[in-house]
Amino acid sequence: MTPEELSSAIRAALVEAAAAGDLSAPVPDDVRVERPRNRDHGDWSTNIALQLAKPAGVPPRDLATTLVARLLDVAGISAVDVAGPGFLNITLDTASAGELARSIVDAGPAYGRNDAEAGHTINLEFISANPTGPLHIGHTRWAALGDAMRRLLVASGADVTAEYYINDAGTQMDVFGASVLARAKGEPTPEGGYPGAYVDDLAAAALEQRPDLLDLPEADALVLARRIGYEAQLAEIRATLESFGVHFDVWFSEATLHDGGAVEKSVDRLREQGHVFDEGGAVWLRTTDFGDDKDRVLIRANGEPTYFAADAAYYLSKKDRGFDEKIYLLGADHHGYINRLKAIAAAAGDDPEHNIEVRIGQLVNLGGAKLSKRAGNIVELADVIRWIGSDAIRYSLARYPADSPLSLEGEELRKQTNDNPVFYVQYAHARTANVSRLAAEDGVSAEDGFDPSLLADPTEATLLATLGDFPRVVAHAAQLREPHRVARYLEDLAGRYHKWYDTCRVRPMNAEEEVTDLHRTRLRLNDATRQVLANGLDLLGVSAPERM
């Protein structure tokens, strides 16, 4: 019996109780079941009696007691106890619990997927680094967490568009273009320009594409150097992210907001809402009405739009494109953006508590990392991937909450020991694959027989309960936007699998021992664990190796 099937059985018992007049409260569409911390309290627990007691007008324990008899009539449930103020602790019979192994294998990659976020249409924006240089370690955390969050939301039924906002407008791009052109001319980097050696590569690309670059008038050469350098740098950013397993559905150019008049139109739309005012020759948005610490300038007195005006236009663009929910994943230096972005949402007529979510990722320190020779004063993401590997860095970043500062030791992440969490989990998957291979050589085939009642060892009950908890963990991690919950679950699952492996044999001891249904059924449990480990690692963008 899966947790979903148990939830349905409890709901059916509630419907029966209501029909018999034993329950006067509305029956919820979904009944949540959880695995008790203490295995002595059963396989699953629910607080539904506490949840319904007040609307039903009865003590929780009385309502729980009413449900006990009905639940004991459900096939697969062997015991139901009322605990504490009214919790229902449910124990499944061995065969019903073991049936989960077959269900997981049959479901394959779909196991763990759920509909907790069904009906949500989400724009998920993350990284959005300036296209004026390589991605660095500061961008890495949201690259890993943002993509894992996207995977979790999709697995939980949400319609998600991952978006990268390209900051390709404004003074910084002019300075960037001037830096590329200066290098092409063999001149020093202009004051305030970009000094990295990577700019030499961009200048070489500009000269290769346009050998006549230096023969053009200065203004034309500057525009061309800026465009070619920008395109080359953006292509490198894309390639680095793809090598990190991060894919974006949309690459949105800030320049298109300015070139298409969207910035000016957004000011007009916000003015129509009654939140724009003129003062000192400038155009302002009254963001203090919505909790911001000060009002913000949209258009300067000289007629130039501010970056905040582009933020407003960008938010309205997302709204116009049909995204009911907009999630912004920003860097540690963007705390001040929370209130102003929520103020934009409110000024646009949206609910800032529903239509926009802003999350801040804290800094990451990577011990042992070397500064990039190309960029000079940063640690490039591409170098980190080559040094540590995509799997190790992604998993290590995913296993901690984004709002906590993080210090990692690069050489520790490279070690193939059980002290390294990513190795520990990947090794568990490789072990399950090895067991399957060797079992096949011994003539053990799961298809030849399956008797879930044979999975009676305590380590098997614990392993099955952990496997059954995976869909809830995925749904909860998606709802809270916390991929680290999946990583910690996988470590727990790996530990329980290793204990089971040490206790229960899947293969015969020797060639003389007969292959029985116990071997075959345990092989199915092994393969179910393998599937859940693979599914969980995939949600984090980490590979599940067959051999290590």
C-alpha positions as CSV (number, residue, x, y, z in Angstrom):
1,M,0.0,0.0,0.0
2,T,1.4,3.4,-1.0
3,P,1.0,6.5,1.1
4,E,-1.4,7.8,-1.5
5,E,-3.5,4.6,-1.3
6,L,-3.5,4.8,2.5
7,S,-4.6,8.5,2.3
8,S,-7.5,7.5,0.0
9,A,-8.5,4.7,2.4
10,I,-8.6,7.1,5.4
11,R,-10.6,9.6,3.4
12,A,-13.0,6.8,2.4
13,A,-13.4,6.0,6.1
14,L,-14.2,9.6,6.8
15,V,-16.9,9.6,4.0
16,E,-18.4,6.5,5.6
17,A,-18.4,8.1,9.0
18,A,-20.1,11.2,7.6
19,A,-22.7,9.1,5.9
20,A,-23.5,7.2,9.1
21,G,-23.8,10.5,11.0
22,D,-20.6,10.0,13.0
23,L,-18.9,13.0,11.5
24,S,-20.5,16.4,10.9
25,A,-17.5,18.2,9.5
26,P,-16.8,18.5,5.7
27,V,-14.4,15.8,4.5
28,P,-11.2,17.2,3.0
29,D,-10.1,16.3,-0.5
30,D,-6.7,15.2,0.8
31,V,-5.6,13.4,4.0
32,R,-2.0,13.8,4.9
33,V,-0.1,10.8,6.2
34,E,3.4,11.0,7.6
35,R,6.0,8.5,8.8
36,P,6.4,8.6,12.6
37,R,9.7,9.5,14.0
38,N,9.6,6.4,16.2
39,R,9.0,3.2,14.2
40,D,7.4,1.6,17.3
41,H,4.4,4.0,16.6
42,G,3.6,2.2,13.4
43,D,4.3,2.7,9.7
44,W,2.2,5.8,9.2
45,S,0.5,8.5,11.2
46,T,-2.2,11.1,10.5
47,N,-3.5,14.1,12.5
48,I,-6.9,14.1,10.6
49,A,-8.9,13.7,13.8
50,L,-7.3,16.8,15.3
51,Q,-7.8,18.6,12.1
52,L,-11.6,17.9,12.0
53,A,-12.4,17.8,15.7
54,K,-13.3,21.5,16.1
55,P,-15.6,21.8,13.0
56,A,-17.1,18.4,14.0
57,G,-17.7,19.6,17.6
58,V,-16.2,16.5,19.2
59,P,-13.0,15.8,21.1
60,P,-10.2,14.6,18.8
61,R,-9.7,11.3,20.5
62,D,-13.4,10.5,20.3
63,L,-13.3,11.2,16.5
64,A,-10.1,9.1,16.2
65,T,-11.7,6.2,18.0
66,T,-14.7,6.4,15.7
67,L,-12.3,5.9,12.7
68,V,-10.3,3.0,14.2
69,A,-12.9,0.3,13.5
70,R,-13.5,1.5,9.9
71,L,-9.7,1.5,9.2
72,L,-9.2,-1.9,10.6
73,D,-11.6,-3.2,7.9
74,V,-9.3,-1.9,5.2
75,A,-7.3,-4.6,3.5
76,G,-3.6,-4.2,4.2
77,I,-4.0,-2.4,7.6
78,S,-3.1,-4.7,10.5
79,A,-3.3,-2.2,13.4
80,V,-4.6,1.3,14.3
81,D,-3.8,3.0,17.6
82,V,-5.0,6.3,19.0
83,A,-2.1,8.3,20.4
84,G,-1.7,11.5,22.4
85,P,-4.4,14.1,21.8
86,G,-5.8,12.2,18.8
87,F,-3.2,11.0,16.4
88,L,-3.9,7.8,14.4
89,N,-0.9,5.5,14.2
90,I,-1.3,2.9,11.5
91,T,0.6,-0.3,10.9
92,L,0.4,-2.1,7.6
93,D,0.6,-5.9,7.3
94,T,3.9,-7.1,5.9
95,A,2.5,-8.0,2.5
96,S,0.8,-4.6,2.1
97,A,3.9,-2.7,3.1
98,G,6.1,-4.8,0.8
99,E,3.8,-4.3,-2.2
100,L,5.3,-0.8,-2.3
101,A,8.5,-2.2,-3.8
102,R,6.6,-3.5,-6.9
103,S,4.7,-0.2,-7.2
104,I,7.9,1.8,-7.2
105,V,9.6,-0.3,-9.9
106,D,6.5,-0.2,-12.0
107,A,6.2,3.6,-11.7
108,G,9.9,4.0,-12.6
109,P,11.0,7.7,-13.1
110,A,7.5,8.8,-12.4
111,Y,7.6,7.7,-8.7
112,G,7.7,10.7,-6.5
113,R,5.9,13.0,-8.9
114,N,2.8,14.5,-7.4
115,D,0.3,17.3,-8.0
116,A,1.0,19.5,-4.9
117,E,1.8,22.4,-7.2
118,A,-0.7,21.6,-10.0
119,G,-2.4,24.7,-11.4
120,H,0.5,27.0,-10.6
121,T,2.0,28.9,-13.5
122,I,5.4,30.1,-12.4
123,N,8.2,32.2,-13.9
124,L,11.4,31.3,-12.1
125,E,14.2,33.7,-12.7
126,F,17.7,33.0,-11.4
127,I,21.3,33.8,-11.9
128,S,20.8,36.7,-14.4
129,A,24.5,37.6,-14.3
130,N,25.7,40.5,-16.3
131,P,27.0,39.4,-19.8
132,T,30.2,41.3,-19.3
133,G,32.3,38.5,-17.9
134,P,32.4,34.8,-17.0
135,L,30.2,33.2,-14.4
136,H,31.9,32.9,-11.1
137,I,31.5,31.1,-7.8
138,G,29.1,33.8,-6.6
139,H,26.6,32.7,-9.3
140,T,27.0,29.0,-8.6
141,R,24.7,28.7,-5.6
142,W,21.6,29.9,-7.4
143,A,22.6,28.0,-10.5
144,A,22.4,24.7,-8.6
145,L,19.5,25.6,-6.3
146,G,17.5,27.4,-9.0
147,D,17.6,24.5,-11.4
148,A,16.9,22.0,-8.6
149,M,13.9,24.2,-7.6
150,R,12.7,24.2,-11.2
151,R,12.9,20.4,-11.3
152,L,11.0,20.0,-8.0
153,L,8.2,22.3,-9.0
154,V,7.8,20.5,-12.3
155,A,7.8,17.2,-10.6
156,S,5.1,18.5,-8.3
157,G,2.8,19.5,-11.2
158,A,3.6,23.2,-11.7
159,D,3.9,24.8,-15.1
160,V,7.4,26.4,-14.8
161,T,9.4,28.6,-17.1
162,A,13.0,29.0,-16.1
163,E,14.2,32.5,-17.2
164,Y,17.5,34.3,-17.4
165,Y,17.4,38.1,-17.4
166,I,20.2,39.4,-19.5
167,N,21.3,42.8,-18.2
168,D,22.4,44.0,-21.6
169,A,21.4,47.7,-21.4
170,G,22.9,50.8,-19.8
171,T,26.3,52.2,-19.1
172,Q,27.9,48.9,-18.2
173,M,27.5,47.7,-21.7
174,D,29.1,50.8,-23.1
175,V,32.0,50.4,-20.8
176,F,32.2,46.7,-21.8
177,G,32.2,47.6,-25.5
178,A,34.9,50.2,-24.9
179,S,37.0,47.6,-23.0
180,V,36.8,45.1,-25.9
181,L,37.7,47.8,-28.5
182,A,40.6,49.0,-26.5
183,R,42.1,45.5,-26.3
184,A,41.5,45.1,-30.0
185,K,43.6,48.3,-30.5
186,G,46.3,47.1,-28.1
187,E,45.5,49.9,-25.8
188,P,45.2,49.8,-22.0
189,T,41.8,49.1,-20.4
190,P,39.8,52.4,-20.1
191,E,39.3,53.8,-16.6
192,G,36.5,51.8,-14.9
193,G,36.6,49.2,-17.7
194,Y,36.9,45.4,-17.6
195,P,40.5,44.3,-17.0
196,G,40.2,40.6,-17.2
197,A,42.3,38.6,-19.7
198,Y,39.1,37.1,-21.0
199,V,38.5,40.5,-22.7
200,D,41.5,39.7,-24.9
201,D,39.7,36.7,-26.1
202,L,36.6,38.7,-26.9
203,A,38.7,41.3,-28.7
204,A,40.3,38.5,-30.8
205,A,36.8,37.2,-31.6
206,A,35.8,40.7,-32.7
207,L,38.8,41.1,-35.0
208,E,38.3,37.6,-36.4
209,Q,34.7,38.3,-37.2
210,R,35.4,41.8,-38.5
211,P,39.0,42.2,-39.7
212,D,38.1,45.8,-40.7
213,L,37.0,46.7,-37.2
214,L,39.9,49.1,-36.5
215,D,39.4,50.8,-39.9
216,L,35.8,51.9,-39.0
217,P,34.9,55.3,-37.5
218,E,35.3,55.2,-33.7
219,A,31.5,55.2,-33.0
220,D,30.8,52.4,-35.4
221,A,33.8,50.3,-34.1
222,L,32.5,50.8,-30.5
223,V,29.0,49.5,-31.4
224,L,30.4,46.6,-33.3
225,A,32.9,45.6,-30.6
226,R,30.2,45.8,-28.0
227,R,27.9,43.6,-30.0
228,I,30.4,40.9,-30.9
229,G,31.9,40.9,-27.4
230,Y,28.5,40.6,-25.9
231,E,27.4,37.7,-28.2
232,A,30.7,35.8,-27.5
233,Q,30.4,36.3,-23.7
234,L,26.8,35.3,-23.6
235,A,27.6,32.2,-25.6
236,E,30.2,31.3,-23.1
237,I,27.8,31.8,-20.2
238,R,25.3,29.5,-21.9
239,A,27.9,26.8,-22.6
240,T,29.1,26.9,-19.0
241,L,25.6,26.5,-17.6
242,E,24.8,23.7,-20.0
243,S,27.9,21.9,-18.8
244,F,26.6,22.4,-15.2
245,G,23.3,20.8,-16.2
246,V,21.3,24.1,-16.0
247,H,18.8,24.8,-18.8
248,F,16.8,28.0,-19.3
249,D,13.6,28.1,-21.3
250,V,13.8,31.9,-21.9
251,W,16.8,34.3,-22.2
252,F,15.1,37.6,-21.8
253,S,17.0,40.7,-23.0
254,E,16.7,43.9,-20.9
255,A,17.6,45.9,-24.1
256,T,14.3,44.8,-25.7
257,L,12.4,46.5,-22.9
258,H,14.1,49.8,-23.8
259,D,14.1,49.3,-27.6
260,G,10.5,48.3,-27.8
261,G,9.2,51.1,-25.6
262,A,8.1,48.8,-22.8
263,V,9.8,50.9,-20.1
264,E,7.8,54.0,-21.1
265,K,4.6,52.0,-21.4
266,S,5.1,50.5,-17.9
267,V,5.3,54.0,-16.4
268,D,2.0,55.0,-18.1
269,R,0.4,51.8,-16.8
270,L,1.5,52.4,-13.3
271,R,0.4,56.0,-13.5
272,E,-3.1,54.8,-14.5
273,Q,-3.1,52.8,-11.3
274,G,-2.6,56.0,-9.4
275,H,0.8,55.3,-7.9
276,V,3.0,57.5,-10.1
277,F,3.8,61.2,-9.3
278,D,6.1,63.9,-10.7
279,E,8.5,65.8,-8.5
280,G,11.6,67.8,-9.2
281,G,11.4,67.1,-12.9
282,A,11.6,63.3,-12.2
283,V,8.9,60.7,-12.4
284,W,8.4,58.6,-9.2
285,L,6.6,55.5,-8.1
286,R,5.1,55.8,-4.6
287,T,6.5,52.5,-3.3
288,T,6.2,53.7,0.3
289,D,2.5,53.0,0.1
290,F,3.4,49.3,-0.1
291,G,6.1,49.0,2.6
292,D,9.2,50.3,0.8
293,D,11.5,52.5,2.8
294,K,11.4,55.3,0.3
295,D,9.8,56.2,-3.0
296,R,11.6,55.2,-6.2
297,V,12.6,57.2,-9.2
298,L,11.4,55.8,-12.5
299,I,12.5,58.5,-14.9
300,R,15.3,60.9,-14.0
301,A,15.0,64.6,-14.5
302,N,17.1,64.3,-17.6
303,G,14.6,61.9,-19.1
304,E,16.7,58.8,-18.6
305,P,14.9,55.7,-17.2
306,T,16.4,54.2,-14.0
307,Y,17.2,50.5,-13.6
308,F,14.1,50.4,-11.3
309,A,12.0,51.5,-14.3
310,A,13.4,48.5,-16.2
311,D,12.5,46.3,-13.2
312,A,8.9,47.5,-13.3
313,A,8.7,46.9,-17.1
314,Y,10.2,43.5,-16.7
315,Y,7.6,42.6,-13.9
316,L,4.8,43.7,-16.2
317,S,6.2,41.7,-19.0
318,K,6.0,38.6,-16.9
319,K,2.5,39.5,-15.9
320,D,1.5,40.0,-19.5
321,R,3.0,36.7,-20.5
322,G,0.6,34.9,-18.2
323,F,2.8,34.1,-15.3
324,D,0.5,34.3,-12.2
325,E,3.5,33.7,-9.9
326,K,6.9,35.2,-10.3
327,I,9.8,33.8,-8.3
328,Y,13.0,35.9,-8.1
329,L,16.2,34.2,-6.8
330,L,18.6,37.0,-6.1
331,G,22.2,37.3,-4.7
332,A,23.2,38.2,-1.2
333,D,23.6,41.9,-2.1
334,H,20.0,42.2,-3.2
335,H,18.2,42.4,0.2
336,G,17.0,45.9,-0.7
337,Y,15.2,44.6,-3.8
338,I,12.6,42.6,-1.8
339,N,10.4,45.5,-0.8
340,R,10.8,47.4,-4.0
341,L,9.9,44.4,-6.2
342,K,6.9,43.7,-4.0
343,A,5.9,47.3,-4.3
344,I,6.0,47.1,-8.1
345,A,3.7,44.0,-7.9
346,A,1.2,45.9,-5.6
347,A,1.3,49.0,-7.7
348,A,0.5,46.8,-10.8
349,G,-2.6,45.6,-9.0
350,D,-1.2,42.2,-8.0
351,D,-1.1,40.6,-4.6
352,P,2.5,40.8,-3.4
353,E,1.9,37.8,-1.0
354,H,0.8,35.6,-3.9
355,N,2.0,36.9,-7.2
356,I,5.7,37.5,-6.4
357,E,8.2,35.7,-4.3
358,V,11.7,37.0,-3.7
359,R,14.4,34.8,-2.2
360,I,18.0,35.8,-1.3
361,G,20.9,33.4,-1.5
362,Q,23.8,33.9,0.9
363,L,27.4,33.9,-0.1
364,V,29.5,30.7,-0.7
365,N,33.1,30.4,0.2
366,L,35.0,27.6,-1.6
367,G,38.3,26.8,0.2
368,G,41.2,25.8,-2.1
369,A,39.7,27.5,-5.1
370,K,42.1,29.4,-7.3
371,L,41.5,32.8,-8.9
372,S,40.9,32.6,-12.6
373,K,43.9,33.4,-14.8
374,R,41.5,34.7,-17.4
375,A,39.3,36.9,-15.2
376,G,42.1,37.8,-12.7
377,N,40.1,38.4,-9.5
378,I,37.3,35.8,-9.5
379,V,36.8,32.1,-9.2
380,E,35.2,31.0,-12.5
381,L,32.4,28.5,-12.5
382,A,33.9,26.7,-15.4
383,D,37.1,26.2,-13.4
384,V,35.2,24.9,-10.4
385,I,33.4,22.4,-12.7
386,R,36.7,21.2,-14.1
387,W,38.3,21.0,-10.6
388,I,35.5,19.4,-8.5
389,G,33.0,18.2,-11.0
390,S,29.4,19.2,-11.6
391,D,27.9,16.5,-9.5
392,A,29.9,17.2,-6.3
393,I,29.4,21.0,-6.4
394,R,25.7,20.8,-7.3
395,Y,24.9,18.3,-4.6
396,S,26.9,20.1,-2.0
397,L,25.2,23.4,-2.7
398,A,21.8,21.7,-2.8
399,R,22.0,20.1,0.6
400,Y,22.0,23.5,2.5
401,P,19.3,26.1,2.8
402,A,19.9,29.0,0.5
403,D,19.6,31.6,3.3
404,S,22.6,30.3,5.3
405,P,26.2,31.4,4.5
406,L,28.2,28.4,3.3
407,S,31.8,27.4,3.4
408,L,32.9,24.4,1.4
409,E,36.3,22.7,1.1
410,G,37.0,21.8,-2.6
411,E,39.4,18.9,-1.9
412,E,36.9,17.4,0.5
413,L,34.3,17.4,-2.2
414,R,36.6,15.5,-4.5
415,K,37.2,12.6,-2.0
416,Q,35.5,9.2,-2.7
417,T,34.7,8.4,1.0
418,N,31.6,8.0,3.0
419,D,32.3,11.3,4.7
420,N,31.5,13.0,1.3
421,P,27.7,13.1,1.1
422,V,27.5,13.1,-2.7
423,F,29.8,10.1,-2.9
424,Y,27.8,8.4,-0.1
425,V,24.5,8.7,-2.0
426,Q,25.9,7.9,-5.5
427,Y,27.8,4.9,-4.1
428,A,24.5,3.6,-2.7
429,H,23.0,3.8,-6.2
430,A,26.0,2.1,-7.7
431,R,25.7,-0.6,-5.1
432,T,22.1,-1.2,-6.0
433,A,23.1,-1.5,-9.7
434,N,25.9,-3.9,-8.9
435,V,23.5,-6.1,-6.8
436,S,21.1,-6.3,-9.8
437,R,23.9,-7.2,-12.2
438,L,25.3,-10.0,-9.9
439,A,21.8,-11.3,-9.1
440,A,21.1,-11.7,-12.8
441,E,24.4,-13.7,-13.1
442,D,23.1,-15.9,-10.3
443,G,19.8,-16.5,-12.1
444,V,17.7,-14.3,-9.7
445,S,14.9,-12.6,-11.7
446,A,12.4,-10.4,-10.0
447,E,9.8,-11.2,-12.6
448,D,9.9,-14.9,-11.7
449,G,8.2,-14.4,-8.3
450,F,7.2,-11.7,-5.9
451,D,5.9,-12.3,-2.4
452,P,5.8,-9.1,-0.4
453,S,4.9,-10.9,2.8
454,L,8.5,-12.2,2.9
455,L,9.9,-8.8,3.5
456,A,9.7,-9.3,7.3
457,D,13.1,-8.2,8.5
458,P,13.1,-4.9,10.6
459,T,15.5,-3.3,8.2
460,E,13.1,-4.1,5.3
461,A,10.2,-2.4,7.1
462,T,12.4,0.6,7.7
463,L,13.6,0.8,4.2
464,L,10.1,0.4,2.8
465,A,8.8,3.2,5.0
466,T,11.5,5.5,3.9
467,L,10.9,4.7,0.2
468,G,7.2,5.4,0.7
469,D,8.0,8.8,2.1
470,F,9.7,10.0,-1.1
471,P,6.6,11.6,-2.8
472,R,5.8,13.6,0.4
473,V,9.4,14.8,0.6
474,V,9.3,16.0,-3.0
475,A,6.0,17.8,-2.6
476,H,7.1,19.4,0.7
477,A,10.4,20.5,-0.8
478,A,8.6,22.0,-3.8
479,Q,6.1,23.9,-1.7
480,L,8.8,25.3,0.6
481,R,11.3,25.9,-2.3
482,E,13.9,23.9,-0.4
483,P,15.8,21.4,-2.4
484,H,18.0,20.6,0.6
485,R,15.1,18.4,1.9
486,V,15.6,16.0,-1.0
487,A,19.4,15.8,-0.5
488,R,19.0,15.0,3.2
489,Y,16.3,12.5,2.4
490,L,18.6,10.7,0.0
491,E,21.4,10.5,2.6
492,D,18.9,8.9,5.0
493,L,17.7,6.5,2.4
494,A,21.3,5.6,1.5
495,G,22.1,4.9,5.1
496,R,19.0,2.6,5.5
497,Y,19.8,0.8,2.3
498,H,23.4,0.1,3.4
499,K,22.1,-1.3,6.7
500,W,19.6,-3.5,4.8
501,Y,22.3,-4.7,2.4
502,D,24.5,-5.7,5.4
503,T,21.6,-7.7,6.9
504,C,19.6,-9.2,4.1
505,R,21.0,-11.1,1.1
506,V,19.6,-10.8,-2.3
507,R,21.8,-13.4,-3.9
508,P,22.2,-17.1,-2.9
509,M,25.2,-17.7,-0.6
510,N,26.7,-20.1,-3.1
511,A,25.9,-22.1,-6.3
512,E,24.3,-24.9,-4.2
513,E,21.7,-22.7,-2.6
514,E,18.4,-22.6,-4.4
515,V,17.0,-19.4,-5.7
516,T,13.7,-18.7,-3.9
517,D,11.0,-16.0,-3.9
518,L,12.8,-14.4,-1.0
519,H,15.8,-13.6,-3.2
520,R,13.5,-12.4,-6.0
521,T,11.4,-10.3,-3.7
522,R,14.4,-8.7,-2.1
523,L,15.8,-8.0,-5.6
524,R,12.6,-6.0,-6.2
525,L,13.2,-4.0,-3.0
526,N,16.8,-3.4,-4.1
527,D,15.6,-2.2,-7.5
528,A,13.0,0.0,-5.9
529,T,15.7,1.7,-3.8
530,R,17.8,2.1,-6.9
531,Q,14.9,3.9,-8.7
532,V,14.2,6.3,-5.8
533,L,17.9,7.2,-5.5
534,A,18.0,7.9,-9.2
535,N,14.8,9.9,-9.1
536,G,16.0,12.0,-6.2
537,L,19.4,12.7,-7.6
538,D,17.8,13.7,-10.9
539,L,15.7,16.3,-9.0
540,L,19.0,17.8,-7.9
541,G,20.6,17.7,-11.3
542,V,23.1,15.0,-10.2
543,S,23.9,11.8,-12.0
544,A,23.2,8.3,-10.7
545,P,26.3,6.3,-11.7
546,E,26.0,2.5,-12.3
547,R,29.6,1.9,-11.2
548,M,32.0,3.7,-9.0
